[in-house]
Amino acid sequence: MTIEFEPTLKQDQVFELFEDDHTTEILFGGGVGSAKSYLIAAITTINCLKHPGIRVGLARNELTTLKKTTVTTFIELFSDWGLKQDDHFRYNSTGGIITFKNGSEIIFSELRYLPSDPTYTRLGGLLLTFAVIDEAGECDAKAKEIYQTRCGRWKNDEYGVKPVLIMTCNPSRNFLYNDFYLASRDKSISNHRAFVNATVYDNPYISKDYIENLKNTLSHTEVQRLLLGNWEHEGDANALLSLEDITMMYDLTLDDESRDKTKYLSADIAFTSDNCVVILWEGYYILQIFNIEKGDNVEERIKEIAVENGVAINKICYDSDGVGKYLMQYLKNAKPIINNAKPFKGENYKNLKTQLYFKLTKLITEGKIKILDKSYKKEIEEELISIKHKPKETTEGKIEMNSKAEVKRMIGRSPDYSDAMAYRMIFDYVQARYVFI
């Protein structure tokens, strides 16, 4: 069978990356109309026809959406290439599988987060050659990670096929933003990853009428994201901070010498993550960020930092949930923070942590928070841009923000740096006499 297929220049980059000797994660996308789904249908089908008996994973956040949209593109491509149902392939919509005449298979998977299966054990039995995720921006980082572990487990050595994961997306503020877009922009992307940014203007097969219709029907925010592929445009009405707000914290040209010089330490104690984050403050200025590694004596290290920098013990705060409780006996005059405690002054927040975060974001937008230590700039940006308040219609009258668990699923790790920053705000509500260690 002869297949005539001329990929776009951006699609051709993905085919080249698929065949190189080191790339195992490829992200393609940046806007609608860039032929994202057609690309994954093409590269998947070509390899299935080329290598008898391989097994390719095809996933999306929700299986119903996968069947209604992504699979429709596959059927369109089969028609374009002269592949006929029953003659060249069979499609089992109930079982979620496409089987080719040579025994190769495309196996559907749903990556939606389920509280009953937080570790995605349902994916454990998959044995895949390689896999694709359509609209990966809809998925949690953990889902992507687990799904990727299923690649490289079926006939890879026999055919010399790498365990590649190909993903498509529109601009989104989750793990894709940090791992691919931001890393690519800053030229720090890992050697095994590649980002191919493509928009509708990179697709010569799209009609001009389609583009004009997008311009006329999309909002300004949607035009920036979906048409122009602008990853840095702020379009989430629920986000507490914009990228500009966060960047402003590193602009020290407006340094005020008359500012408060009181020293503080705020700490996010390791619980689900490996390290403990401690931040040294001078007023609202972050002087230094410490990452206390797992296995170190946390309470002694906090005391050392306090003594070395002249921080009164009453100006130390830490989250006392979980393992943080044990610090109470070592830092008796420090301020323990119970995240789910009632907010101060009767303010209408769901809990104390929400109140502290809203105070932090208010000061950031006012340009009062400044960061001198740039060691963890990417991590802080990624965490703060992911903090959102919940729409009023989904709450019970209290002001709420997305939970730590939700942020962790979004960015693939715990928001320890932003938590430590938020805890510092406790001293805007609580005054204490000075007691030095």
C-alpha positions as CSV (number, residue, x, y, z in Angstrom):
1,M,0.0,0.0,0.0
2,T,1.3,3.5,-1.0
3,I,0.3,6.4,1.3
4,E,0.8,9.9,0.1
5,F,1.2,12.2,3.1
6,E,3.0,15.5,3.1
7,P,3.3,16.8,6.6
8,T,3.6,20.5,7.5
9,L,7.0,21.8,8.4
10,K,6.2,21.7,12.1
11,Q,4.7,18.2,11.8
12,D,7.8,17.0,10.0
13,Q,9.9,18.2,13.1
14,V,7.9,15.7,15.2
15,F,8.6,12.9,12.8
16,E,12.3,13.7,12.9
17,L,12.3,13.8,16.7
18,F,10.5,10.4,16.8
19,E,13.4,8.9,14.9
20,D,16.4,10.6,16.6
21,D,18.4,8.7,19.3
22,H,17.5,10.6,22.4
23,T,14.1,12.3,22.4
24,T,11.4,10.4,24.4
25,E,9.0,13.2,25.2
26,I,7.6,15.5,22.5
27,L,5.1,18.3,23.0
28,F,3.4,19.6,19.9
29,G,1.0,22.5,19.9
30,G,0.3,26.1,20.8
31,G,-3.1,26.8,19.1
32,V,-6.1,25.5,17.4
33,G,-6.0,24.6,13.7
34,S,-2.3,23.5,13.8
35,A,-3.4,19.9,12.9
36,K,-2.4,18.4,16.2
37,S,-4.8,15.5,16.2
38,Y,-4.0,14.8,12.5
39,L,-0.3,14.6,13.4
40,I,-0.8,12.0,16.1
41,A,-3.2,10.0,13.9
42,A,-0.6,10.1,11.1
43,I,2.5,9.1,13.1
44,T,0.6,6.4,15.0
45,T,-0.9,4.9,11.9
46,I,2.3,4.9,9.9
47,N,4.1,3.1,12.7
48,C,1.3,0.6,13.1
49,L,1.4,-0.2,9.4
50,K,5.2,-0.4,9.4
51,H,5.7,-2.6,12.5
52,P,3.3,-5.6,12.7
53,G,2.1,-6.4,16.2
54,I,3.1,-3.2,18.0
55,R,0.8,-1.6,20.6
56,V,0.3,2.1,20.7
57,G,-1.5,4.0,23.5
58,L,-4.0,6.7,22.7
59,A,-5.1,8.8,25.6
60,R,-7.1,11.8,26.6
61,N,-8.4,13.1,29.9
62,E,-11.9,11.7,29.3
63,L,-12.6,8.7,27.2
64,T,-15.9,10.0,25.8
65,T,-14.2,13.1,24.5
66,L,-11.4,10.9,23.0
67,K,-14.0,8.9,21.0
68,K,-16.0,12.0,19.9
69,T,-13.0,14.1,18.8
70,T,-9.6,12.4,18.5
71,V,-10.9,9.1,17.1
72,T,-13.0,11.0,14.6
73,T,-9.7,12.5,13.2
74,F,-8.2,9.0,13.0
75,I,-11.3,7.8,11.0
76,E,-10.9,10.9,8.7
77,L,-7.2,10.0,8.2
78,F,-8.0,6.4,7.4
79,S,-10.5,7.6,4.7
80,D,-7.9,10.0,3.3
81,W,-5.3,7.2,3.0
82,G,-7.7,4.6,1.6
83,L,-7.8,2.4,4.6
84,K,-11.1,0.6,4.8
85,Q,-13.0,-0.8,7.8
86,D,-12.7,-4.6,8.0
87,D,-10.3,-4.7,5.0
88,H,-7.4,-2.8,6.7
89,F,-8.6,-2.2,10.3
90,R,-11.3,-2.9,12.8
91,Y,-12.6,-0.4,15.3
92,N,-14.1,-1.7,18.5
93,S,-15.7,1.4,20.1
94,T,-16.9,-0.6,23.1
95,G,-13.5,-2.0,24.0
96,G,-11.7,1.2,22.9
97,I,-9.3,-0.4,20.4
98,I,-8.3,-0.1,16.8
99,T,-6.7,-3.3,15.4
100,F,-4.9,-3.3,12.0
101,K,-4.7,-6.3,9.7
102,N,-1.1,-6.9,10.7
103,G,-1.9,-7.2,14.3
104,S,-0.9,-3.8,15.5
105,E,-3.2,-2.1,17.9
106,I,-4.2,1.4,19.1
107,I,-5.4,1.1,22.7
108,F,-7.5,3.9,24.2
109,S,-7.0,5.1,27.8
110,E,-8.7,7.7,30.0
111,L,-6.4,9.8,32.2
112,R,-9.0,11.5,34.3
113,Y,-8.2,11.8,38.0
114,L,-10.4,9.5,40.1
115,P,-10.4,9.9,43.9
116,S,-10.9,6.1,44.1
117,D,-7.7,5.6,42.0
118,P,-5.3,8.5,42.9
119,T,-2.2,6.6,41.7
120,Y,-3.7,5.5,38.4
121,T,-3.3,1.8,39.1
122,R,-5.8,1.1,36.3
123,L,-3.0,1.9,33.9
124,G,-0.7,-0.7,35.4
125,G,-1.5,-3.5,33.0
126,L,-0.8,-1.6,29.8
127,L,2.1,-2.9,27.7
128,L,2.8,-0.3,25.0
129,T,5.4,0.4,22.4
130,F,4.9,4.1,22.5
131,A,2.0,6.4,23.3
132,V,0.3,9.7,22.5
133,I,-1.9,12.0,24.7
134,D,-4.2,14.4,22.8
135,E,-4.8,17.7,24.6
136,A,-2.4,16.9,27.4
137,G,-3.1,20.2,29.1
138,E,-6.4,18.7,30.4
139,C,-4.5,16.0,32.3
140,D,-2.7,16.0,35.7
141,A,1.0,15.6,35.8
142,K,0.8,12.3,37.7
143,A,-1.4,10.8,35.0
144,K,1.1,11.7,32.3
145,E,4.0,10.3,34.4
146,I,2.3,6.9,35.1
147,Y,1.1,6.6,31.5
148,Q,4.6,7.2,30.2
149,T,5.9,4.3,32.3
150,R,3.8,1.9,30.2
151,C,5.9,2.8,27.1
152,G,8.8,0.7,25.9
153,R,7.2,-2.6,27.0
154,W,6.2,-4.1,23.7
155,K,8.4,-5.1,20.7
156,N,10.6,-2.0,21.1
157,D,13.9,-3.9,20.8
158,E,12.6,-6.0,17.9
159,Y,11.8,-2.9,15.8
160,G,14.2,-0.4,17.3
161,V,11.4,1.9,18.3
162,K,12.0,4.3,21.2
163,P,9.5,4.5,24.2
164,V,8.3,7.9,23.0
165,L,5.4,9.9,24.5
166,I,3.9,12.4,22.1
167,M,1.6,15.0,23.5
168,T,-0.5,17.8,21.9
169,C,-1.9,20.8,23.7
170,N,-3.1,24.4,23.7
171,P,-1.3,26.9,25.9
172,S,-2.0,25.9,29.6
173,R,-0.5,26.8,33.0
174,N,0.4,23.4,34.3
175,F,3.3,21.0,34.1
176,L,3.6,21.6,30.3
177,Y,4.2,25.3,30.8
178,N,7.2,24.7,33.1
179,D,8.7,21.5,31.7
180,F,8.3,22.4,28.0
181,Y,7.4,26.0,27.1
182,L,9.3,27.8,29.8
183,A,12.3,25.5,29.6
184,S,12.4,25.8,25.9
185,R,12.1,29.6,26.1
186,D,15.0,29.7,28.6
187,K,17.0,27.2,26.7
188,S,17.1,24.9,29.7
189,I,14.9,22.1,28.4
190,S,16.0,18.5,29.2
191,N,17.8,16.6,26.5
192,H,15.1,13.9,26.3
193,R,12.3,16.5,25.8
194,A,11.4,18.6,22.8
195,F,8.8,21.4,22.3
196,V,7.4,22.1,18.8
197,N,5.3,25.3,19.0
198,A,2.7,25.3,16.2
199,T,-0.3,27.5,15.5
200,V,-2.9,27.7,12.8
201,Y,-0.5,29.9,10.7
202,D,1.9,26.9,10.5
203,N,-0.8,24.8,8.7
204,P,-0.8,25.6,5.0
205,Y,-3.8,23.3,4.5
206,I,-6.2,25.3,6.6
207,S,-8.6,27.7,4.9
208,K,-8.4,31.4,5.3
209,D,-12.1,31.5,6.0
210,Y,-11.5,29.3,9.1
211,I,-8.9,31.7,10.4
212,E,-11.2,34.7,9.8
213,N,-14.0,32.9,11.6
214,L,-11.7,32.4,14.6
215,K,-10.8,36.0,14.7
216,N,-14.5,37.0,14.6
217,T,-15.8,34.6,17.2
218,L,-13.0,34.2,19.7
219,S,-12.6,36.6,22.6
220,H,-9.4,38.6,23.0
221,T,-8.1,36.2,25.5
222,E,-9.0,33.2,23.3
223,V,-7.4,34.8,20.3
224,Q,-4.2,35.2,22.3
225,R,-4.1,31.7,23.5
226,L,-5.9,29.6,20.9
227,L,-5.1,31.5,17.7
228,L,-1.7,33.1,18.4
229,G,-0.5,30.4,20.8
230,N,0.5,32.9,23.4
231,W,1.5,30.9,26.5
232,E,2.1,34.0,28.7
233,H,-1.3,35.7,28.1
234,E,-3.4,35.8,31.3
235,G,-6.8,34.5,30.6
236,D,-8.0,32.7,33.7
237,A,-10.5,34.9,35.6
238,N,-10.0,32.7,38.7
239,A,-6.2,33.2,38.9
240,L,-5.1,35.2,41.9
241,L,-1.9,36.5,40.1
242,S,-0.7,37.3,36.6
243,L,2.7,36.5,35.3
244,E,3.4,40.2,35.3
245,D,2.6,40.4,39.1
246,I,5.0,37.5,39.8
247,T,7.8,39.0,37.6
248,M,7.5,42.3,39.4
249,M,8.7,40.6,42.6
250,Y,12.1,40.3,41.0
251,D,12.2,44.0,39.9
252,L,14.3,45.7,42.6
253,T,14.5,49.1,41.0
254,L,11.8,50.4,43.3
255,D,13.7,49.4,46.5
256,D,12.5,51.5,49.4
257,E,15.3,52.1,52.0
258,S,12.7,53.1,54.5
259,R,11.0,49.7,54.5
260,D,10.6,47.4,57.5
261,K,13.9,45.6,58.3
262,T,12.4,43.1,60.8
263,K,13.7,39.6,60.1
264,Y,11.4,36.6,59.8
265,L,11.6,32.9,58.9
266,S,8.7,31.0,57.4
267,A,8.8,27.3,56.8
268,D,6.9,24.7,54.9
269,I,7.7,21.4,56.7
270,A,8.3,18.3,54.6
271,F,5.3,16.0,54.7
272,T,4.6,14.5,51.2
273,S,7.7,16.1,49.6
274,D,11.3,15.2,50.3
275,N,12.6,18.7,51.4
276,C,11.6,21.4,53.8
277,V,11.5,25.0,52.5
278,V,12.6,27.8,54.8
279,I,12.5,31.5,53.7
280,L,14.4,34.3,55.3
281,W,12.6,37.6,55.2
282,E,13.4,41.2,55.9
283,G,10.0,42.9,56.1
284,Y,8.4,41.9,52.8
285,Y,11.7,41.2,51.1
286,I,12.8,37.6,50.6
287,L,16.6,37.6,51.3
288,Q,17.3,33.8,50.9
289,I,15.5,30.5,50.3
290,F,16.8,27.4,52.0
291,N,16.0,23.8,51.0
292,I,16.6,21.5,53.9
293,E,17.1,18.1,52.5
294,K,15.4,14.9,53.7
295,G,17.4,13.4,56.5
296,D,18.7,16.7,57.9
297,N,17.7,17.8,61.4
298,V,15.1,20.3,60.5
299,E,14.7,22.0,63.9
300,E,18.4,22.4,64.4
301,R,18.8,23.8,60.9
302,I,16.0,26.3,61.4
303,K,17.7,27.4,64.7
304,E,21.0,27.8,62.9
305,I,19.5,29.9,60.2
306,A,17.7,32.1,62.8
307,V,20.9,32.6,64.9
308,E,23.1,33.3,61.9
309,N,20.6,36.0,60.6
310,G,19.4,37.5,63.9
311,V,15.8,36.3,63.7
312,A,13.8,36.3,66.9
313,I,12.2,33.0,67.7
314,N,8.8,34.8,67.9
315,K,9.4,35.8,64.2
316,I,9.6,32.2,63.1
317,C,6.4,30.5,61.7
318,Y,5.8,27.0,60.3
319,D,2.9,24.8,59.3
320,S,2.1,22.5,62.2
321,D,0.0,20.1,60.2
322,G,1.2,16.5,59.8
323,V,4.9,16.1,60.7
324,G,5.2,19.8,61.5
325,K,3.6,19.1,64.9
326,Y,6.9,17.8,66.3
327,L,8.5,21.2,66.0
328,M,6.3,22.6,68.8
329,Q,8.5,21.0,71.4
330,Y,11.7,22.4,69.9
331,L,10.5,25.9,68.9
332,K,8.1,26.7,71.7
333,N,8.0,30.4,71.1
334,A,7.7,30.2,67.3
335,K,4.3,30.5,65.6
336,P,2.7,27.2,64.5
337,I,0.1,27.5,61.7
338,I,-2.9,25.2,61.5
339,N,-3.9,25.5,57.9
340,N,-7.6,24.6,58.5
341,A,-7.9,27.0,61.5
342,K,-10.5,29.8,61.5
343,P,-9.3,33.0,59.8
344,F,-8.5,36.1,61.9
345,K,-10.8,39.0,62.4
346,G,-13.8,37.0,61.3
347,E,-12.9,37.5,57.7
348,N,-15.0,35.4,55.2
349,Y,-12.4,32.9,54.2
350,K,-12.8,29.1,54.4
351,N,-9.8,28.7,56.6
352,L,-6.6,30.4,57.8
353,K,-4.4,29.2,54.9
354,T,-6.8,30.8,52.4
355,Q,-6.7,34.0,54.3
356,L,-2.9,34.0,54.3
357,Y,-2.7,33.3,50.6
358,F,-5.1,36.1,49.7
359,K,-3.0,38.5,51.9
360,L,0.1,37.3,50.1
361,T,-1.3,37.8,46.6
362,K,-2.7,41.3,47.6
363,L,0.8,42.4,48.6
364,I,2.3,40.9,45.5
365,T,-0.1,42.8,43.2
366,E,0.7,46.0,45.2
367,G,4.4,45.5,44.4
368,K,5.4,45.1,48.1
369,I,6.8,41.6,48.0
370,K,10.3,41.4,46.6
371,I,12.6,38.5,46.0
372,L,16.4,38.9,46.1
373,D,17.2,35.1,45.9
374,K,16.5,33.9,42.3
375,S,17.5,30.3,43.0
376,Y,13.9,28.9,42.8
377,K,12.3,31.5,40.4
378,K,10.8,28.9,38.1
379,E,9.3,26.9,40.9
380,I,7.8,30.0,42.6
381,E,6.4,31.2,39.3
382,E,4.9,27.8,38.5
383,E,3.3,27.5,41.9
384,L,1.9,31.1,42.2
385,I,0.4,31.1,38.7
386,S,-1.5,27.9,39.6
387,I,-3.2,29.4,42.7
388,K,-6.8,30.2,42.0
389,H,-10.0,31.1,43.9
390,K,-13.0,28.9,43.4
391,P,-16.1,30.4,41.7
392,K,-18.7,31.6,44.2
393,E,-21.3,29.2,42.8
394,T,-19.1,26.2,43.8
395,T,-18.6,27.4,47.4
396,E,-20.7,27.6,50.5
397,G,-20.5,31.3,50.9
398,K,-16.8,31.3,52.1
399,I,-14.0,32.5,49.9
400,E,-12.0,29.4,48.9
401,M,-8.9,28.6,46.8
402,N,-7.9,25.5,45.0
403,S,-6.5,22.9,47.4
404,K,-2.9,21.9,47.8
405,A,-3.8,18.5,46.3
406,E,-5.4,20.1,43.3
407,V,-2.3,22.3,42.7
408,K,-0.1,19.3,43.1
409,R,-2.0,17.4,40.5
410,M,-1.7,20.4,38.2
411,I,2.0,21.0,38.4
412,G,3.1,17.5,39.4
413,R,4.6,18.4,42.8
414,S,3.7,20.1,46.1
415,P,3.6,23.9,46.1
416,D,6.1,24.2,49.0
417,Y,7.7,27.5,48.1
418,S,4.4,29.4,47.7
419,D,3.1,27.8,51.0
420,A,6.2,29.0,52.8
421,M,5.7,32.5,51.4
422,A,2.0,32.6,52.4
423,Y,2.9,31.5,56.0
424,R,4.9,34.7,56.5
425,M,1.6,36.6,56.3
426,I,0.7,35.3,59.8
427,F,2.7,38.2,61.3
428,D,0.4,40.7,59.6
429,Y,-2.3,39.4,61.9
430,V,-0.3,38.4,65.0
431,Q,2.1,40.6,67.0
432,A,4.6,39.1,69.5
433,R,7.3,40.3,71.8
434,Y,10.9,39.6,70.7
435,V,12.5,36.5,72.1
436,F,15.8,35.4,70.7
437,I,17.1,31.8,70.6
